[in-house]
């Protein structure tokens, strides 16, 4: 994967705006999200990361355990309103869009084409253009952004919110130097806590991983989120299980065994 300059610059932005790394919701994986409740609250579109959020890293197939939740999400929002934004599929390194086409076919959802990696501002503008181009446009504040990385997915959601509000002038200046313009395409072959869209978009951080990778960076992200949360308002992140958008899953069923294992 090419060097992610926008992601590398995030720690510098923390000096001016530490809340940029705070998610609104924290869940283990997308099975814990109540998409029907999100739709009722006014959210009408969803942006998803791919690797370790929906698929194994560098794989295009949906993790089997997520199939029911993914189908519920697509049926609730509508296929065109669910967008995959990855730093692999659809990125500049995806020559000819081959991986994007494979992901679209596997996940049955469009993939964003962008030449600037998340959480770059050009990528953010491309997301806005995509949802504005739909038959029934989706406003930025009506989006949820779901991903497993703080420095890319959570920051992207919070930058979307800041751009919508017209804030973030200092870091907007830096983007002109370090980023190139993004493009938008669609595959045709296939902040603060809130419970309404007033403060959208909604940043959702999935902490469970389906394959261990970038362990040190994930540890750093977790520690930073905890540090910023302790130094800011306690209401920045909704506690696990308290949000109306979070499902409490039943414990897994343990099959009964007709035999006993005796240890000496």
Buried (B, 14 or more C-beta within 10 A) or exposed (E): EEEBBBBEBBEEBBEEBBBBBBBBBBBEBBBBBBBBBBBEBBBBBBBBBBBBBBBBBEBBEBBEEBEEBBEBBBEBBBEBBBBBBBBBBBBBEBEEBEBBBBBBEBBBBBBBBBBBBBBBBBBBBBBBEBBEEBEEEBBBBBBBBBBBBBBBBBBBBBBBBBBBEEEBEEBBEBBEEEBEEBBBBBBEEBBEBBBEBEBBBBBBBBBEBBEEEBEEEBEBBEEBBEEBBEEBEEEBBBEBEEBEBBBEEEEEEEEEEEEEEEEE
